[in-house]
């Protein structure tokens, strides 16, 4: 019965109740990274509309939350943001 009441949702989602656009973007980047099963990836932050440090903060904050904190980490090296699988 319940399966009949559910359809897939492909829109933006967030685990936070009062999400900002930056936090939704950060979470969606992490979800895409995990879904692709990559070991590491460079984030093309220049295309995001956010400055390097600003997007890094959003990604770092998201990486500290359940369920992501045991799965992925972000690092900033020079002008690159790198996502790394840790779990």
N, CA, C and O atoms as a GROMACS GRO file, in nm:
protein
  348
    1UNK      N    1   0.082  -0.120   0.000
    1UNK     CA    2   0.000   0.000   0.000
    1UNK      C    3   0.087   0.126   0.000
    1UNK      O    4   0.063   0.216  -0.080
    2UNK      N    5   0.187   0.133   0.088
    2UNK     CA    6   0.270   0.254   0.097
    2UNK      C    7   0.350   0.278  -0.029
    2UNK      O    8   0.368   0.392  -0.070
    3UNK      N    9   0.398   0.171  -0.093
    3UNK     CA   10   0.474   0.186  -0.217
    3UNK      C   11   0.391   0.254  -0.325
    3UNK      O   12   0.446   0.326  -0.409
    4UNK      N   13   0.263   0.232  -0.323
    4UNK     CA   14   0.175   0.293  -0.421
    4UNK      C   15   0.158   0.443  -0.399
    4UNK      O   16   0.115   0.515  -0.488
    5UNK      N   17   0.191   0.489  -0.282
    5UNK     CA   18   0.175   0.630  -0.248
    5UNK      C   19   0.303   0.712  -0.267
    5UNK      O   20   0.302   0.833  -0.243
    6UNK      N   21   0.412   0.648  -0.308
    6UNK     CA   22   0.541   0.716  -0.320
    6UNK      C   23   0.588   0.720  -0.465
    6UNK      O   24   0.579   0.621  -0.538
    7UNK      N   25   0.639   0.835  -0.505
    7UNK     CA   26   0.704   0.852  -0.634
    7UNK      C   27   0.842   0.910  -0.609
    7UNK      O   28   0.861   0.983  -0.512
    8UNK      N   29   0.940   0.879  -0.694
    8UNK     CA   30   1.076   0.934  -0.676
    8UNK      C   31   1.074   1.087  -0.684
    8UNK      O   32   0.998   1.145  -0.762
    9UNK      N   33   1.156   1.150  -0.602
    9UNK     CA   34   1.171   1.295  -0.602
    9UNK      C   35   1.313   1.328  -0.644
    9UNK      O   36   1.408   1.284  -0.580
   10UNK      N   37   1.329   1.404  -0.750
   10UNK     CA   38   1.461   1.436  -0.802
   10UNK      C   39   1.500   1.582  -0.781
   10UNK      O   40   1.601   1.627  -0.835
   11UNK      N   41   1.423   1.656  -0.705
   11UNK     CA   42   1.454   1.796  -0.679
   11UNK      C   43   1.560   1.812  -0.571
   11UNK      O   44   1.610   1.713  -0.518
   12UNK      N   45   1.592   1.936  -0.539
   12UNK     CA   46   1.691   1.966  -0.435
   12UNK      C   47   1.635   1.925  -0.299
   12UNK      O   48   1.518   1.950  -0.268
   13UNK      N   49   1.719   1.863  -0.220
   13UNK     CA   50   1.680   1.823  -0.086
   13UNK      C   51   1.787   1.866   0.012
   13UNK      O   52   1.899   1.898  -0.028
   14UNK      N   53   1.754   1.865   0.139
   14UNK     CA   54   1.851   1.898   0.242
   14UNK      C   55   1.807   1.836   0.373
   14UNK      O   56   1.688   1.824   0.401
   15UNK      N   57   1.908   1.796   0.454
   15UNK     CA   58   1.876   1.740   0.584
   15UNK      C   59   1.850   1.850   0.686
   15UNK      O   60   1.794   1.824   0.792
   16UNK      N   61   1.890   1.973   0.654
   16UNK     CA   62   1.870   2.085   0.745
   16UNK      C   63   1.733   2.149   0.721
   16UNK      O   64   1.687   2.157   0.607
   17UNK      N   65   1.670   2.193   0.826
   17UNK     CA   66   1.537   2.250   0.816
   17UNK      C   67   1.539   2.388   0.752
   17UNK      O   68   1.456   2.416   0.665
   18UNK      N   69   1.630   2.474   0.791
   18UNK     CA   70   1.637   2.610   0.740
   18UNK      C   71   1.760   2.627   0.651
   18UNK      O   72   1.849   2.706   0.682
   19UNK      N   73   1.764   2.554   0.543
   19UNK     CA   74   1.881   2.552   0.457
   19UNK      C   75   1.894   2.679   0.376
   19UNK      O   76   1.795   2.738   0.332
   20UNK      N   77   2.018   2.721   0.356
   20UNK     CA   78   2.048   2.830   0.264
   20UNK      C   79   2.074   2.770   0.126
   20UNK      O   80   2.089   2.649   0.113
   21UNK      N   81   2.078   2.854   0.024
   21UNK     CA   82   2.109   2.805  -0.110
   21UNK      C   83   2.246   2.740  -0.112
   21UNK      O   84   2.266   2.639  -0.179
   22UNK      N   85   2.342   2.798  -0.039
   22UNK     CA   86   2.476   2.742  -0.034
   22UNK      C   87   2.477   2.604   0.030
   22UNK      O   88   2.544   2.514  -0.020
   23UNK      N   89   2.404   2.586   0.139
   23UNK     CA   90   2.404   2.456   0.206
   23UNK      C   91   2.332   2.350   0.123
   23UNK      O   92   2.372   2.233   0.126
   24UNK      N   93   2.228   2.389   0.050
   24UNK     CA   94   2.161   2.294  -0.038
   24UNK      C   95   2.256   2.253  -0.151
   24UNK      O   96   2.263   2.136  -0.186
   25UNK      N   97   2.328   2.350  -0.209
   25UNK     CA   98   2.425   2.319  -0.313
   25UNK      C   99   2.533   2.226  -0.258
   25UNK      O  100   2.568   2.127  -0.323
   26UNK      N  101   2.587   2.257  -0.142
   26UNK     CA  102   2.692   2.175  -0.082
   26UNK      C  103   2.643   2.033  -0.059
   26UNK      O  104   2.713   1.937  -0.091
   27UNK      N  105   2.524   2.018  -0.006
   27UNK     CA  106   2.471   1.884   0.018
   27UNK      C  107   2.447   1.810  -0.112
   27UNK      O  108   2.476   1.690  -0.122
   28UNK      N  109   2.395   1.878  -0.212
   28UNK     CA  110   2.371   1.812  -0.341
   28UNK      C  111   2.502   1.772  -0.408
   28UNK      O  112   2.507   1.669  -0.475
   29UNK      N  113   2.608   1.851  -0.392
   29UNK     CA  114   2.739   1.813  -0.444
   29UNK      C  115   2.790   1.686  -0.376
   29UNK      O  116   2.842   1.596  -0.442
   30UNK      N  117   2.774   1.680  -0.245
   30UNK     CA  118   2.820   1.563  -0.171
   30UNK      C  119   2.739   1.439  -0.207
   30UNK      O  120   2.794   1.331  -0.223
   31UNK      N  121   2.610   1.454  -0.220
   31UNK     CA  122   2.524   1.342  -0.259
   31UNK      C  123   2.564   1.291  -0.398
   31UNK      O  124   2.573   1.171  -0.420
   32UNK      N  125   2.587   1.383  -0.492
   32UNK     CA  126   2.629   1.343  -0.627
   32UNK      C  127   2.764   1.272  -0.623
   32UNK      O  128   2.784   1.172  -0.692
   33UNK      N  129   2.855   1.324  -0.543
   33UNK     CA  130   2.987   1.261  -0.528
   33UNK      C  131   2.973   1.119  -0.475
   33UNK      O  132   3.033   1.026  -0.529
   34UNK      N  133   2.895   1.100  -0.371
   34UNK     CA  134   2.875   0.967  -0.314
   34UNK      C  135   2.802   0.874  -0.409
   34UNK      O  136   2.834   0.756  -0.419
   35UNK      N  137   2.703   0.927  -0.479
   35UNK     CA  138   2.625   0.846  -0.572
   35UNK      C  139   2.714   0.795  -0.686
   35UNK      O  140   2.694   0.684  -0.735
   36UNK      N  141   2.811   0.876  -0.727
   36UNK     CA  142   2.900   0.836  -0.836
   36UNK      C  143   3.010   0.740  -0.791
   36UNK      O  144   3.088   0.691  -0.873
   37UNK      N  145   3.016   0.715  -0.662
   37UNK     CA  146   3.112   0.621  -0.604
   37UNK      C  147   3.257   0.658  -0.634
   37UNK      O  148   3.343   0.571  -0.645
   38UNK      N  149   3.283   0.786  -0.646
   38UNK     CA  150   3.419   0.833  -0.671
   38UNK      C  151   3.502   0.823  -0.544
   38UNK      O  152   3.448   0.831  -0.433
   39UNK      N  153   3.632   0.806  -0.560
   39UNK     CA  154   3.723   0.806  -0.446
   39UNK      C  155   3.761   0.949  -0.410
   39UNK      O  156   3.773   0.983  -0.292
   40UNK      N  157   3.779   1.032  -0.513
   40UNK     CA  158   3.805   1.174  -0.490
   40UNK      C  159   3.756   1.251  -0.613
   40UNK      O  160   3.741   1.195  -0.721
   41UNK      N  161   3.732   1.380  -0.593
   41UNK     CA  162   3.686   1.464  -0.703
   41UNK      C  163   3.721   1.609  -0.673
   41UNK      O  164   3.722   1.652  -0.558
   42UNK      N  165   3.749   1.684  -0.779
   42UNK     CA  166   3.772   1.828  -0.769
   42UNK      C  167   3.641   1.898  -0.795
   42UNK      O  168   3.574   1.868  -0.894
   43UNK      N  169   3.603   1.990  -0.709
   43UNK     CA  170   3.479   2.067  -0.724
   43UNK      C  171   3.509   2.187  -0.812
   43UNK      O  172   3.603   2.262  -0.785
   44UNK      N  173   3.432   2.206  -0.915
   44UNK     CA  174   3.448   2.323  -1.004
   44UNK      C  175   3.376   2.442  -0.942
   44UNK      O  176   3.272   2.486  -0.991
   45UNK      N  177   3.433   2.494  -0.836
   45UNK     CA  178   3.369   2.600  -0.757
   45UNK      C  179   3.350   2.727  -0.838
   45UNK      O  180   3.260   2.805  -0.808
   46UNK      N  181   3.434   2.750  -0.940
   46UNK     CA  182   3.424   2.872  -1.020
   46UNK      C  183   3.288   2.882  -1.089
   46UNK      O  184   3.240   2.992  -1.116
   47UNK      N  185   3.228   2.769  -1.117
   47UNK     CA  186   3.098   2.765  -1.186
   47UNK      C  187   2.980   2.772  -1.089
   47UNK      O  188   2.865   2.778  -1.132
   48UNK      N  189   3.008   2.772  -0.960
   48UNK     CA  190   2.902   2.762  -0.860
   48UNK      C  191   2.835   2.895  -0.827
   48UNK      O  192   2.722   2.898  -0.778
   49UNK      N  193   2.904   3.006  -0.855
   49UNK     CA  194   2.851   3.136  -0.814
   49UNK      C  195   2.898   3.176  -0.676
   49UNK      O  196   2.860   3.283  -0.627
   50UNK      N  197   2.980   3.093  -0.611
   50UNK     CA  198   3.033   3.122  -0.478
   50UNK      C  199   3.185   3.134  -0.484
   50UNK      O  200   3.250   3.076  -0.571
   51UNK      N  201   3.239   3.211  -0.392
   51UNK     CA  202   3.384   3.222  -0.380
   51UNK      C  203   3.438   3.091  -0.323
   51UNK      O  204   3.366   3.014  -0.260
   52UNK      N  205   3.565   3.067  -0.346
   52UNK     CA  206   3.631   2.944  -0.301
   52UNK      C  207   3.609   2.918  -0.153
   52UNK      O  208   3.563   2.811  -0.115
   53UNK      N  209   3.642   3.017  -0.068
   53UNK     CA  210   3.632   2.999   0.078
   53UNK      C  211   3.488   2.981   0.123
   53UNK      O  212   3.460   2.906   0.217
   54UNK      N  213   3.396   3.048   0.056
   54UNK     CA  214   3.255   3.040   0.094
   54UNK      C  215   3.199   2.902   0.064
   54UNK      O  216   3.131   2.844   0.149
   55UNK      N  217   3.227   2.848  -0.054
   55UNK     CA  218   3.178   2.714  -0.085
   55UNK      C  219   3.248   2.609   0.000
   55UNK      O  220   3.188   2.509   0.040
   56UNK      N  221   3.377   2.632   0.029
   56UNK     CA  222   3.450   2.540   0.118
   56UNK      C  223   3.380   2.532   0.254
   56UNK      O  224   3.362   2.422   0.308
   57UNK      N  225   3.342   2.646   0.309
   57UNK     CA  226   3.272   2.646   0.439
   57UNK      C  227   3.142   2.567   0.432
   57UNK      O  228   3.110   2.491   0.523
   58UNK      N  229   3.068   2.586   0.324
   58UNK     CA  230   2.943   2.512   0.308
   58UNK      C  231   2.965   2.362   0.298
   58UNK      O  232   2.892   2.284   0.358
   59UNK      N  233   3.066   2.323   0.220
   59UNK     CA  234   3.098   2.181   0.208
   59UNK      C  235   3.150   2.124   0.339
   59UNK      O  236   3.113   2.013   0.378
   60UNK      N  237   3.236   2.200   0.407
   60UNK     CA  238   3.290   2.152   0.534
   60UNK      C  239   3.179   2.132   0.636
   60UNK      O  240   3.175   2.030   0.705
   61UNK      N  241   3.088   2.229   0.646
   61UNK     CA  242   2.976   2.216   0.740
   61UNK      C  243   2.891   2.093   0.709
   61UNK      O  244   2.850   2.020   0.800
   62UNK      N  245   2.864   2.071   0.582
   62UNK     CA  246   2.784   1.955   0.543
   62UNK      C  247   2.856   1.825   0.573
   62UNK      O  248   2.794   1.728   0.616
   63UNK      N  249   2.987   1.822   0.552
   63UNK     CA  250   3.066   1.701   0.579
   63UNK      C  251   3.069   1.667   0.728
   63UNK      O  252   3.098   1.553   0.764
   64UNK      N  253   3.038   1.761   0.815
   64UNK     CA  254   3.039   1.737   0.959
   64UNK      C  255   2.906   1.682   1.009
   64UNK      O  256   2.896   1.644   1.126
   65UNK      N  257   2.805   1.677   0.924
   65UNK     CA  258   2.672   1.634   0.964
   65UNK      C  259   2.650   1.486   0.932
   65UNK      O  260   2.709   1.430   0.840
   66UNK      N  261   2.562   1.425   1.013
   66UNK     CA  262   2.515   1.291   0.980
   66UNK      C  263   2.429   1.305   0.855
   66UNK      O  264   2.356   1.404   0.845
   67UNK      N  265   2.432   1.217   0.763
   67UNK     CA  266   2.503   1.090   0.759
   67UNK      C  267   2.638   1.099   0.687
   67UNK      O  268   2.698   0.996   0.657
   68UNK      N  269   2.685   1.219   0.659
   68UNK     CA  270   2.803   1.234   0.572
   68UNK      C  271   2.936   1.230   0.645
   68UNK      O  272   3.039   1.204   0.582
   69UNK      N  273   2.939   1.256   0.775
   69UNK     CA  274   3.067   1.277   0.843
   69UNK      C  275   3.158   1.155   0.845
   69UNK      O  276   3.278   1.169   0.865
   70UNK      N  277   3.105   1.038   0.824
   70UNK     CA  278   3.189   0.918   0.819
   70UNK      C  279   3.212   0.870   0.676
   70UNK      O  280   3.274   0.766   0.654
   71UNK      N  281   3.163   0.947   0.580
   71UNK     CA  282   3.170   0.904   0.440
   71UNK      C  283   3.257   0.993   0.352
   71UNK      O  284   3.322   0.943   0.260
   72UNK      N  285   3.258   1.122   0.379
   72UNK     CA  286   3.326   1.215   0.288
   72UNK      C  287   3.388   1.331   0.366
   72UNK      O  288   3.338   1.373   0.470
   73UNK      N  289   3.500   1.381   0.312
   73UNK     CA  290   3.568   1.497   0.369
   73UNK      C  291   3.602   1.593   0.256
   73UNK      O  292   3.612   1.552   0.140
   74UNK      N  293   3.619   1.719   0.290
   74UNK     CA  294   3.657   1.819   0.191
   74UNK      C  295   3.788   1.883   0.235
   74UNK      O  296   3.812   1.903   0.354
   75UNK      N  297   3.872   1.914   0.138
   75UNK     CA  298   3.995   1.987   0.168
   75UNK      C  299   4.012   2.097   0.064
   75UNK      O  300   3.960   2.089  -0.047
   76UNK      N  301   4.087   2.200   0.104
   76UNK     CA  302   4.114   2.311   0.014
   76UNK      C  303   4.265   2.318  -0.004
   76UNK      O  304   4.341   2.331   0.092
   77UNK      N  305   4.308   2.309  -0.129
   77UNK     CA  306   4.450   2.318  -0.162
   77UNK      C  307   4.467   2.423  -0.269
   77UNK      O  308   4.420   2.408  -0.382
   78UNK      N  309   4.537   2.530  -0.233
   78UNK     CA  310   4.555   2.644  -0.323
   78UNK      C  311   4.419   2.689  -0.372
   78UNK      O  312   4.340   2.740  -0.293
   79UNK      N  313   4.390   2.672  -0.499
   79UNK     CA  314   4.261   2.718  -0.551
   79UNK      C  315   4.170   2.600  -0.588
   79UNK      O  316   4.087   2.611  -0.678
   80UNK      N  317   4.187   2.487  -0.518
   80UNK     CA  318   4.105   2.370  -0.546
   80UNK      C  319   4.029   2.325  -0.422
   80UNK      O  320   4.078   2.332  -0.309
   81UNK      N  321   3.907   2.278  -0.446
   81UNK     CA  322   3.829   2.210  -0.343
   81UNK      C  323   3.824   2.063  -0.383
   81UNK      O  324   3.786   2.029  -0.495
   82UNK      N  325   3.862   1.976  -0.290
   82UNK     CA  326   3.869   1.834  -0.319
   82UNK      C  327   3.782   1.757  -0.222
   82UNK      O  328   3.795   1.770  -0.100
   83UNK      N  329   3.692   1.676  -0.277
   83UNK     CA  330   3.611   1.585  -0.197
   83UNK      C  331   3.680   1.451  -0.196
   83UNK      O  332   3.729   1.404  -0.299
   84UNK      N  333   3.685   1.388  -0.077
   84UNK     CA  334   3.751   1.257  -0.062
   84UNK      C  335   3.658   1.161   0.013
   84UNK      O  336   3.599   1.196   0.115
   85UNK      N  337   3.648   1.042  -0.038
   85UNK     CA  338   3.570   0.938   0.030
   85UNK      C  339   3.654   0.886   0.146
   85UNK      O  340   3.772   0.855   0.129
   86UNK      N  341   3.593   0.876   0.263
   86UNK     CA  342   3.665   0.827   0.380
   86UNK      C  343   3.603   0.701   0.439
   86UNK      O  344   3.664   0.637   0.525
   87UNK      N  345   3.487   0.665   0.395
   87UNK     CA  346   3.420   0.549   0.451
   87UNK      C  347   3.387   0.445   0.352
   87UNK      O  348   3.330   0.342   0.388
   0.00000   0.00000   0.00000
